[in-house]
Amino acid sequence: MLKKPLMKVRITLALGAILIASCGGGNVPDATPTFSVDQIQTYAVATFASDLTMTAIAAPTDTPEPTQTPAPTLPVATSTGGTPFGLGTAPVGGVASTSSCYGLTFVSDVTIPDNTQMDPGETFTKTWKVQNAGSCAWEPGFKFQSTGGNNMGATAFTLPSAVAAGATYDISVPMTAPNAAGTVRGNWRMSTAAGQYFGDEVFVVIVVGSGGAAPAATNTTAPAATAEASATP
């Protein structure tokens, strides 16, 4: 942009040129055009505006910086829950079973038939005769454990040795009758060492004290979960 002193000089020169032209030069008899004060001011302003335009063209202009576009956010895949691999549908008792070569079928109650009368706190040993109904042998470390009801103080029985496919086996578990009178039931089932249940769920039913006997039941039902003892081979 022009500074004010320079602008005044240019305006003065423009006015002087106009005055000289109006007065004429030498002895030329031609008529000289006459400019009014308004015309002189208009000319001066136009000259000044032209200078400003040239200055503006010469001056650099600011170029805006490009705006960065944020990268798109990719959706994150989520996993959905489901049945663990190798496990079947959870049965009524809440304990999942496995579809494999293992199987167990209840054969009979060797001791303590259903609705056996017991005194409060009386100890006894419940023995079931079962058969390996699968195509694979039961392996040492398989567990026969409580899966629901009252375990009557018993803990899980761990299979000490293999049981061949098709063979029968007597499983004995020491128990203690509860102190409260009434009918008491406990459910039991076999599982692999990894905790996969299979085969029939069996149970024990006793009547403690003067409690009435429960209706007779068949000792094979659907599954349920947890508890150890010794077996009679």
VOVO-518441 format. One record per residue (C-alpha): z, y, x; residue in one letter. Coordinates in pm, whole numbers, plus 50000, padded with zeros to 5 digits. Each point is the difference from the previous one (the first is absolute). Layout:
BEGIN
<Z: Z	Y: Y	X: X	residuo: A>
...
END
This chain:
BEGIN
<Z: 50000	Y: 50000	X: 50000	residuo: M>
<Z: 49912	Y: 50358	X: 50130	residuo: L>
<Z: 50286	Y: 50223	X: 50093	residuo: K>
<Z: 50043	Y: 50333	X: 49818	residuo: K>
<Z: 49895	Y: 50232	X: 50290	residuo: P>
<Z: 49673	Y: 49812	X: 50044	residuo: L>
<Z: 49934	Y: 50015	X: 49627	residuo: M>
<Z: 50048	Y: 50379	X: 50001	residuo: K>
<Z: 49757	Y: 50038	X: 50292	residuo: V>
<Z: 49731	Y: 49801	X: 49818	residuo: R>
<Z: 50043	Y: 50197	X: 49683	residuo: I>
<Z: 49982	Y: 50327	X: 50195	residuo: T>
<Z: 49680	Y: 49890	X: 50176	residuo: L>
<Z: 49845	Y: 49899	X: 49669	residuo: A>
<Z: 50084	Y: 50338	X: 49847	residuo: L>
<Z: 49859	Y: 50182	X: 50306	residuo: G>
<Z: 49674	Y: 49805	X: 49980	residuo: A>
<Z: 49963	Y: 50089	X: 49637	residuo: I>
<Z: 50065	Y: 50370	X: 50066	residuo: L>
<Z: 49748	Y: 50011	X: 50282	residuo: I>
<Z: 49742	Y: 49836	X: 49784	residuo: A>
<Z: 50070	Y: 50247	X: 49724	residuo: S>
<Z: 49961	Y: 50299	X: 50231	residuo: C>
<Z: 49668	Y: 49878	X: 50143	residuo: G>
<Z: 49878	Y: 50014	X: 50364	residuo: G>
<Z: 49763	Y: 50242	X: 50179	residuo: G>
<Z: 49761	Y: 50219	X: 49804	residuo: N>
<Z: 49885	Y: 49731	X: 49759	residuo: V>
<Z: 49953	Y: 50180	X: 49672	residuo: P>
<Z: 50046	Y: 49684	X: 49787	residuo: D>
<Z: 50277	Y: 50008	X: 49744	residuo: A>
<Z: 50319	Y: 49819	X: 50103	residuo: T>
<Z: 50178	Y: 49785	X: 49743	residuo: P>
<Z: 50337	Y: 50123	X: 49892	residuo: T>
<Z: 50297	Y: 49757	X: 49966	residuo: F>
<Z: 50298	Y: 50070	X: 49780	residuo: S>
<Z: 50356	Y: 49937	X: 50110	residuo: V>
<Z: 50021	Y: 49691	X: 49774	residuo: D>
<Z: 49688	Y: 49852	X: 50158	residuo: Q>
<Z: 50141	Y: 50058	X: 50349	residuo: I>
<Z: 50328	Y: 49826	X: 49905	residuo: Q>
<Z: 49807	Y: 49709	X: 49845	residuo: T>
<Z: 49798	Y: 49958	X: 50316	residuo: Y>
<Z: 50309	Y: 50007	X: 50217	residuo: A>
<Z: 50180	Y: 49744	X: 49784	residuo: V>
<Z: 49695	Y: 49769	X: 50008	residuo: A>
<Z: 49990	Y: 50021	X: 50379	residuo: T>
<Z: 50369	Y: 49919	X: 50022	residuo: F>
<Z: 49964	Y: 49707	X: 49759	residuo: A>
<Z: 49711	Y: 49861	X: 50206	residuo: S>
<Z: 50216	Y: 50009	X: 50314	residuo: D>
<Z: 50278	Y: 49817	X: 49819	residuo: L>
<Z: 49757	Y: 49731	X: 49882	residuo: T>
<Z: 49869	Y: 49941	X: 50354	residuo: M>
<Z: 50357	Y: 49980	X: 50130	residuo: T>
<Z: 50096	Y: 49746	X: 49736	residuo: A>
<Z: 49697	Y: 49784	X: 50081	residuo: I>
<Z: 50084	Y: 50003	X: 50371	residuo: A>
<Z: 50369	Y: 49911	X: 49944	residuo: A>
<Z: 50083	Y: 49623	X: 50006	residuo: P>
<Z: 50116	Y: 49840	X: 49679	residuo: T>
<Z: 50280	Y: 49750	X: 49962	residuo: D>
<Z: 49879	Y: 49650	X: 49914	residuo: T>
<Z: 50253	Y: 49801	X: 49795	residuo: P>
<Z: 50110	Y: 49674	X: 50157	residuo: E>
<Z: 49897	Y: 49683	X: 49815	residuo: P>
<Z: 50266	Y: 49853	X: 49777	residuo: T>
<Z: 50101	Y: 49645	X: 50089	residuo: Q>
<Z: 49978	Y: 49751	X: 49717	residuo: T>
<Z: 50292	Y: 49751	X: 49999	residuo: P>
<Z: 49903	Y: 49636	X: 50042	residuo: A>
<Z: 50015	Y: 49796	X: 49679	residuo: P>
<Z: 50308	Y: 49785	X: 49949	residuo: T>
<Z: 49914	Y: 49633	X: 49965	residuo: L>
<Z: 50195	Y: 49794	X: 49743	residuo: P>
<Z: 50253	Y: 49758	X: 50144	residuo: V>
<Z: 49975	Y: 49645	X: 49871	residuo: A>
<Z: 50316	Y: 49858	X: 49859	residuo: T>
<Z: 50089	Y: 49649	X: 49952	residuo: S>
<Z: 50115	Y: 49850	X: 49671	residuo: T>
<Z: 50274	Y: 49745	X: 49954	residuo: G>
<Z: 49926	Y: 49639	X: 49911	residuo: G>
<Z: 50112	Y: 49641	X: 50028	residuo: T>
<Z: 50068	Y: 49907	X: 50365	residuo: P>
<Z: 49745	Y: 49768	X: 50153	residuo: F>
<Z: 50086	Y: 49634	X: 49951	residuo: G>
<Z: 50237	Y: 50054	X: 49706	residuo: L>
<Z: 49930	Y: 49904	X: 49642	residuo: G>
<Z: 50102	Y: 50176	X: 49680	residuo: T>
<Z: 50370	Y: 50072	X: 49964	residuo: A>
<Z: 50151	Y: 49757	X: 49747	residuo: P>
<Z: 50248	Y: 50071	X: 49721	residuo: V>
<Z: 50297	Y: 49964	X: 50235	residuo: G>
<Z: 49870	Y: 50279	X: 50227	residuo: G>
<Z: 49931	Y: 49780	X: 50306	residuo: V>
<Z: 49639	Y: 49988	X: 50117	residuo: A>
<Z: 49846	Y: 49659	X: 50056	residuo: S>
<Z: 49726	Y: 49901	X: 50241	residuo: T>
<Z: 49687	Y: 49799	X: 49936	residuo: S>
<Z: 49984	Y: 49761	X: 50296	residuo: S>
<Z: 50015	Y: 49632	X: 50090	residuo: C>
<Z: 50378	Y: 49994	X: 49942	residuo: Y>
<Z: 50153	Y: 49864	X: 49679	residuo: G>
<Z: 50334	Y: 49880	X: 49857	residuo: L>
<Z: 50070	Y: 49806	X: 49681	residuo: T>
<Z: 50346	Y: 49943	X: 49850	residuo: F>
<Z: 50082	Y: 49629	X: 49959	residuo: V>
<Z: 50362	Y: 49977	X: 49879	residuo: S>
<Z: 50359	Y: 50127	X: 50023	residuo: D>
<Z: 50178	Y: 49767	X: 50243	residuo: V>
<Z: 50340	Y: 50165	X: 49945	residuo: T>
<Z: 50146	Y: 50252	X: 49754	residuo: I>
<Z: 49777	Y: 49952	X: 49698	residuo: P>
<Z: 49949	Y: 50299	X: 49772	residuo: D>
<Z: 50314	Y: 50128	X: 49819	residuo: N>
<Z: 50246	Y: 49815	X: 50226	residuo: T>
<Z: 50357	Y: 50113	X: 49923	residuo: Q>
<Z: 50174	Y: 50178	X: 50292	residuo: M>
<Z: 50338	Y: 50160	X: 50057	residuo: D>
<Z: 50007	Y: 50365	X: 50119	residuo: P>
<Z: 49959	Y: 50010	X: 50379	residuo: G>
<Z: 49915	Y: 49628	X: 50024	residuo: E>
<Z: 49775	Y: 49904	X: 50291	residuo: T>
<Z: 49711	Y: 49754	X: 49961	residuo: F>
<Z: 49666	Y: 49902	X: 50159	residuo: T>
<Z: 49681	Y: 50029	X: 49799	residuo: K>
<Z: 49718	Y: 49763	X: 50101	residuo: T>
<Z: 49641	Y: 50012	X: 49874	residuo: W>
<Z: 49738	Y: 49733	X: 50064	residuo: K>
<Z: 49664	Y: 50169	X: 50057	residuo: V>
<Z: 49656	Y: 49888	X: 50116	residuo: Q>
<Z: 49756	Y: 50164	X: 50241	residuo: N>
<Z: 49712	Y: 50032	X: 49753	residuo: A>
<Z: 49772	Y: 50191	X: 50237	residuo: G>
<Z: 49742	Y: 49884	X: 50252	residuo: S>
<Z: 50193	Y: 50137	X: 50301	residuo: C>
<Z: 50333	Y: 49891	X: 50145	residuo: A>
<Z: 50302	Y: 50227	X: 49955	residuo: W>
<Z: 50084	Y: 50137	X: 50342	residuo: E>
<Z: 50343	Y: 50035	X: 50162	residuo: P>
<Z: 50137	Y: 50346	X: 49925	residuo: G>
<Z: 49882	Y: 50006	X: 49634	residuo: F>
<Z: 50276	Y: 50138	X: 49779	residuo: K>
<Z: 50134	Y: 49885	X: 49662	residuo: F>
<Z: 50183	Y: 50301	X: 49861	residuo: Q>
<Z: 50144	Y: 50173	X: 49694	residuo: S>
<Z: 49742	Y: 50196	X: 49802	residuo: T>
<Z: 50207	Y: 50121	X: 49707	residuo: G>
<Z: 50307	Y: 49951	X: 49785	residuo: G>
<Z: 50332	Y: 49913	X: 50170	residuo: N>
<Z: 49979	Y: 49840	X: 50346	residuo: N>
<Z: 50365	Y: 49885	X: 49962	residuo: M>
<Z: 50085	Y: 50090	X: 50359	residuo: G>
<Z: 49717	Y: 49793	X: 50151	residuo: A>
<Z: 49763	Y: 50110	X: 50274	residuo: T>
<Z: 49638	Y: 49906	X: 50074	residuo: A>
<Z: 49933	Y: 49646	X: 50120	residuo: F>
<Z: 49770	Y: 49984	X: 50305	residuo: T>
<Z: 49781	Y: 49690	X: 50029	residuo: L>
<Z: 50103	Y: 49825	X: 50325	residuo: P>
<Z: 49692	Y: 49778	X: 50036	residuo: S>
<Z: 49649	Y: 49956	X: 49863	residuo: A>
<Z: 49938	Y: 49836	X: 49661	residuo: V>
<Z: 49663	Y: 49827	X: 49967	residuo: A>
<Z: 49764	Y: 50068	X: 49710	residuo: A>
<Z: 50085	Y: 49770	X: 49706	residuo: G>
<Z: 50351	Y: 49918	X: 50129	residuo: A>
<Z: 50317	Y: 50051	X: 49794	residuo: T>
<Z: 50302	Y: 50186	X: 50138	residuo: Y>
<Z: 50360	Y: 50056	X: 49886	residuo: D>
<Z: 50119	Y: 50357	X: 50045	residuo: I>
<Z: 50379	Y: 50045	X: 49986	residuo: S>
<Z: 50172	Y: 50339	X: 49980	residuo: V>
<Z: 50383	Y: 50051	X: 49997	residuo: P>
<Z: 50115	Y: 50240	X: 49724	residuo: M>
<Z: 50316	Y: 50138	X: 49840	residuo: T>
<Z: 50049	Y: 50058	X: 49627	residuo: A>
<Z: 50084	Y: 50362	X: 49913	residuo: P>
<Z: 50346	Y: 50089	X: 49868	residuo: N>
<Z: 49873	Y: 50141	X: 49672	residuo: A>
<Z: 49961	Y: 49752	X: 49714	residuo: A>
<Z: 49659	Y: 49944	X: 49847	residuo: G>
<Z: 49661	Y: 49849	X: 50063	residuo: T>
<Z: 49860	Y: 50081	X: 50345	residuo: V>
<Z: 49645	Y: 49944	X: 50127	residuo: R>
<Z: 49833	Y: 50045	X: 50338	residuo: G>
<Z: 49628	Y: 49975	X: 50086	residuo: N>
<Z: 49863	Y: 49865	X: 50330	residuo: W>
<Z: 49659	Y: 49968	X: 50163	residuo: R>
<Z: 49831	Y: 49897	X: 50326	residuo: M>
<Z: 49821	Y: 50247	X: 50230	residuo: S>
<Z: 49823	Y: 49996	X: 50334	residuo: T>
<Z: 50173	Y: 50139	X: 50308	residuo: A>
<Z: 49802	Y: 50322	X: 49935	residuo: A>
<Z: 50154	Y: 50031	X: 49652	residuo: G>
<Z: 49704	Y: 49885	X: 49783	residuo: Q>
<Z: 50133	Y: 49807	X: 49700	residuo: Y>
<Z: 49824	Y: 49692	X: 49862	residuo: F>
<Z: 50049	Y: 49713	X: 49755	residuo: G>
<Z: 50244	Y: 49953	X: 49709	residuo: D>
<Z: 50309	Y: 50216	X: 49962	residuo: E>
<Z: 50303	Y: 49779	X: 49930	residuo: V>
<Z: 50348	Y: 50091	X: 49876	residuo: F>
<Z: 50363	Y: 49894	X: 49963	residuo: V>
<Z: 50199	Y: 50056	X: 49677	residuo: V>
<Z: 50378	Y: 49951	X: 49971	residuo: I>
<Z: 50261	Y: 50083	X: 49739	residuo: V>
<Z: 50317	Y: 50157	X: 50143	residuo: V>
<Z: 50335	Y: 49963	X: 49819	residuo: G>
<Z: 49997	Y: 49982	X: 49621	residuo: S>
<Z: 49663	Y: 50176	X: 49965	residuo: G>
<Z: 49760	Y: 49828	X: 49762	residuo: G>
<Z: 49725	Y: 49786	X: 50141	residuo: A>
<Z: 49654	Y: 50155	X: 50015	residuo: A>
<Z: 49702	Y: 49827	X: 49835	residuo: P>
<Z: 49840	Y: 49732	X: 50215	residuo: A>
<Z: 49711	Y: 50124	X: 50212	residuo: A>
<Z: 49721	Y: 49844	X: 50200	residuo: T>
<Z: 50056	Y: 50069	X: 50369	residuo: N>
<Z: 49664	Y: 50160	X: 50083	residuo: T>
<Z: 49910	Y: 50361	X: 49926	residuo: T>
<Z: 49808	Y: 50291	X: 50142	residuo: A>
<Z: 50125	Y: 50181	X: 50317	residuo: P>
<Z: 50262	Y: 50289	X: 50091	residuo: A>
<Z: 50209	Y: 50106	X: 50406	residuo: A>
<Z: 50295	Y: 49898	X: 50287	residuo: T>
<Z: 50290	Y: 49787	X: 50199	residuo: A>
<Z: 50138	Y: 49603	X: 50331	residuo: E>
<Z: 50165	Y: 49653	X: 50026	residuo: A>
<Z: 49945	Y: 49636	X: 50106	residuo: S>
<Z: 49766	Y: 49734	X: 49864	residuo: A>
<Z: 50026	Y: 49629	X: 49944	residuo: T>
<Z: 49676	Y: 49848	X: 50132	residuo: P>
END
